Amino acid sequence: MTSSAAAALFAIEDLHAGSEDAEILRGVDLEIGPGEIHALMGPNGSGKSTLAATLMGSPEYEVRGGRVLFRGDDITGWDPDERAKAGLFLAFQYPQSIVGVSVLNFLRQAAGARSGTEISILRLRMQIMDWMDRLGIDPSFADRFLNEGFSGGEKKRNEILQMAILRPDVAILDETDSGLDIDALKIVASGVHAVRDENPEMGTLAITHYQRLLEYLVPDHVHILIDGRIVESGDMALAERLESQGYNAWR
């Protein structure tokens, strides 16, 4: 733990959650301080994506115990839109397409909801163009339907674009590295750092299978999730041990 729950930017306390027929999270504890990058690693079926969805308030999973605190407020019962407006962001492992809604209009609506004010379309377009250039995204994508016809890498870069525009207080990256080649991975990781440079208090939880993302993100803390529980926490040395020993060493 990095700080007391009261002082933490984001805190997960003894979180139990699951679907109708199974408990998947069996007591997760984690604290994220302002500006910290945390990496959560685990094998398939360990509960990583369940945790990400539960933290965003997905109705797919039921919280059966524990709580989630955001800036000291208990948000366990909040709806997903309330969490997003408050400054919680999730980059999806499998971003969905929205036919009929352009990237520009989606971001205008989302940014307006986040800030509570009307967003200038011209100013927003300029911001989007700047970030698209930095993330290696074709500028014509601003007027295309959200994720429609995008490649896997383009969808992941678009998630980082959304994070850049929305400026969340806490960003959860659910296997953002999934399906990326090494060049796209570097661009996505550098994009995360660029967003943090402009929003240094943002806390980040990067969920991944592999160490390769961590080599570019360089997290402050690394956690291993096995069977719905965090079984060990440490720094990058823990990720290196995991790379050499595999998950069986913690089962």
Buried (B, 14 or more C-beta within 10 A) or exposed (E): EBBEBEEBBBBBBEBBBBEEEEBBBBBBBBBBBBBBBBBBBBBEEBBBBBBBBBBBBBEEBEBEBBBBBBBEEEBBEBEBEEBBBBBBBBBBBEBEEBEEBBBBBBBBEBBEBBEEEEBEEEEBBEBBBEBBEBBBBEEEBBEBBBBBEBEBBBBBBBBBBBBBBBBBBBBBBBBBBBBBEEEBBBBBBBBBEBBBEEBEEBBBBBBBBBBBBBBBBEBBBBBBBBBBBBBBBBEBEBBBBBEEEEBEEBE
